[in-house]
Amino acid sequence: RRDASSATARDAPRSRSRAAPRRAMIHFALLFSKQGKIRLSKYYVVTSQKDRKRIERDAVNAIIPRPAKGCNVVEYKDMKLIYRKYASLYFCLAVDREANELATLEQIQHYVEILDKYFGNVCELDLVFNFHKAHYVLDEVFIAGHLQETSKKLIARLVGEHDALVESAKFGGLAGEDS
């Protein structure tokens, strides 16, 4: 004969003791030239100016001398620097150690494709003279260190609307306003 207390304990739904997996976070994004000039930097964790300079110097010194056919992952402190070189620009994301390297490379590719579409074959001069637009596109793609938007069409539309709004503000306000 079965004990009633053992039957209820066995038949009760099991609670899941495992916590939901934590999404890997981007700590910072860097774009720099092959000469080591930082063209764009965005930090998603609080970092002092002194530490930012040291991190940027360390990242550039660790990535630039690496062979072109080598691995695109560099271990740095408690994170990984995952980078890709396009022409004379390096695009680097610093992620948690448990982050998927291939997924991070895809995120870099995604950002570069959006920049290419926006600027029409992006080059270093586009980032020098339009750094605010490159930051705006980055902010549309990544928010708080996580991939936010994957639709290239939506990002292109949002950036285009932003540009139209900026242009209308430059030339006397919104189109519907008359003074």
Legacy VTK file of the C-alpha trace (Angstrom):
# vtk DataFile Version 3.0
C-alpha trace
ASCII
DATASET POLYDATA
POINTS 179 float
0.000 0.000 0.000
1.262 3.475 -0.953
1.687 6.229 1.566
-0.389 9.303 0.660
2.423 11.711 1.465
4.868 9.957 -0.868
2.349 9.945 -3.710
1.786 13.692 -3.544
5.500 14.422 -3.369
6.156 12.245 -6.411
3.191 13.554 -8.443
3.738 17.239 -7.680
5.250 19.248 -10.518
8.953 19.725 -10.129
10.119 23.244 -9.654
12.934 24.382 -11.856
15.895 25.115 -9.674
18.038 26.381 -12.551
18.066 30.110 -13.066
17.396 31.511 -16.528
20.620 31.786 -18.521
22.159 35.219 -18.369
22.659 36.880 -21.738
26.242 37.769 -22.459
26.854 41.492 -22.298
28.925 43.814 -24.412
31.171 45.874 -22.125
32.373 48.286 -24.805
32.655 48.796 -28.542
35.738 50.232 -30.250
36.405 51.224 -33.840
39.987 52.094 -34.622
42.272 52.496 -37.603
45.239 50.300 -38.432
47.412 53.174 -37.144
45.732 52.828 -33.746
43.552 55.964 -33.818
40.289 55.458 -31.968
37.444 56.494 -34.272
34.510 55.488 -32.069
34.185 54.188 -28.541
31.082 53.322 -26.587
31.128 51.930 -23.042
28.146 50.051 -21.609
29.621 49.759 -18.106
30.771 52.607 -15.912
34.459 53.185 -16.638
36.639 56.114 -15.602
38.434 58.180 -18.240
41.788 56.920 -16.984
40.658 53.293 -17.325
39.159 53.969 -20.767
42.484 55.265 -22.069
44.308 52.245 -20.656
41.719 49.797 -22.047
41.821 51.427 -25.486
45.635 51.367 -25.535
45.709 47.729 -24.409
43.085 46.667 -26.963
44.831 48.414 -29.852
48.224 47.004 -28.827
46.784 43.494 -28.502
44.834 43.466 -31.776
46.808 45.395 -34.417
49.989 43.239 -34.422
48.016 39.978 -34.759
48.287 38.085 -38.050
45.457 38.618 -40.547
44.692 34.891 -40.741
44.781 34.445 -36.965
41.945 34.030 -34.505
39.692 37.058 -33.996
39.415 36.555 -30.245
41.777 37.994 -27.629
41.358 37.275 -23.940
41.580 40.473 -21.913
41.126 40.479 -18.140
37.685 38.993 -17.367
36.351 39.458 -20.912
37.061 38.621 -24.523
37.903 41.131 -27.227
36.290 39.951 -30.436
37.263 41.930 -33.501
37.084 42.023 -37.249
39.098 44.071 -39.710
37.400 45.725 -42.667
39.791 47.580 -44.997
41.757 49.872 -42.658
39.266 49.751 -39.740
39.056 47.368 -36.807
35.644 46.799 -35.215
35.998 45.388 -31.705
33.445 44.313 -29.097
34.467 43.372 -25.555
32.117 40.701 -24.241
31.779 38.394 -21.246
33.954 35.276 -21.268
30.929 33.014 -21.737
29.732 34.900 -24.835
29.522 33.066 -28.130
32.360 34.285 -30.371
30.544 33.531 -33.629
27.409 35.348 -32.488
29.544 38.355 -31.563
31.258 38.305 -34.965
27.774 38.256 -36.524
26.828 41.307 -34.459
29.914 43.128 -35.738
29.017 42.102 -39.301
25.457 43.329 -38.758
26.672 46.752 -37.599
29.128 47.035 -40.515
26.429 46.125 -43.054
24.151 48.820 -41.640
26.977 51.383 -41.799
27.735 50.295 -45.381
24.103 50.739 -46.361
23.887 54.113 -44.637
27.164 55.614 -45.876
27.403 53.661 -49.118
30.562 51.602 -48.538
31.716 53.016 -45.196
35.312 54.170 -44.859
37.407 55.745 -42.142
36.651 59.293 -43.322
32.911 58.656 -42.938
33.519 57.875 -39.280
35.832 60.864 -38.804
33.442 63.433 -40.274
30.158 61.774 -39.280
31.053 60.187 -35.948
27.720 61.298 -34.467
25.866 59.301 -37.145
27.995 56.221 -36.488
27.172 56.592 -32.769
23.479 56.964 -33.573
23.499 53.786 -35.684
25.379 51.962 -32.914
22.752 53.112 -30.413
19.995 51.771 -32.668
21.691 48.369 -32.884
22.943 47.943 -29.288
21.265 49.186 -26.131
22.741 48.715 -22.653
25.307 46.252 -23.961
22.866 43.937 -25.721
21.794 43.519 -29.328
18.556 45.451 -29.621
17.501 45.437 -33.250
18.274 42.901 -35.965
16.203 44.356 -38.791
18.470 46.302 -41.136
15.448 47.790 -42.912
13.968 49.111 -39.669
17.274 50.624 -38.566
17.742 52.239 -41.993
14.234 53.702 -41.760
14.787 54.998 -38.203
18.151 56.560 -39.074
16.621 58.123 -42.201
13.769 59.597 -40.144
16.297 60.932 -37.635
18.304 62.564 -40.442
15.126 64.135 -41.874
14.224 65.493 -38.438
17.708 66.957 -37.975
17.607 68.557 -41.442
14.178 70.064 -40.832
15.382 71.472 -37.499
18.389 73.025 -39.250
16.228 74.779 -41.804
13.680 76.438 -39.566
11.761 73.815 -37.669
9.222 71.249 -38.710
7.504 71.509 -42.089
4.048 72.127 -40.597
5.156 75.090 -38.474
4.736 78.645 -39.779
5.861 81.683 -37.811
LINES 1 180
179 0 1 2 3 4 5 6 7 8 9 10 11 12 13 14 15 16 17 18 19 20 21 22 23 24 25 26 27 28 29 30 31 32 33 34 35 36 37 38 39 40 41 42 43 44 45 46 47 48 49 50 51 52 53 54 55 56 57 58 59 60 61 62 63 64 65 66 67 68 69 70 71 72 73 74 75 76 77 78 79 80 81 82 83 84 85 86 87 88 89 90 91 92 93 94 95 96 97 98 99 100 101 102 103 104 105 106 107 108 109 110 111 112 113 114 115 116 117 118 119 120 121 122 123 124 125 126 127 128 129 130 131 132 133 134 135 136 137 138 139 140 141 142 143 144 145 146 147 148 149 150 151 152 153 154 155 156 157 158 159 160 161 162 163 164 165 166 167 168 169 170 171 172 173 174 175 176 177 178
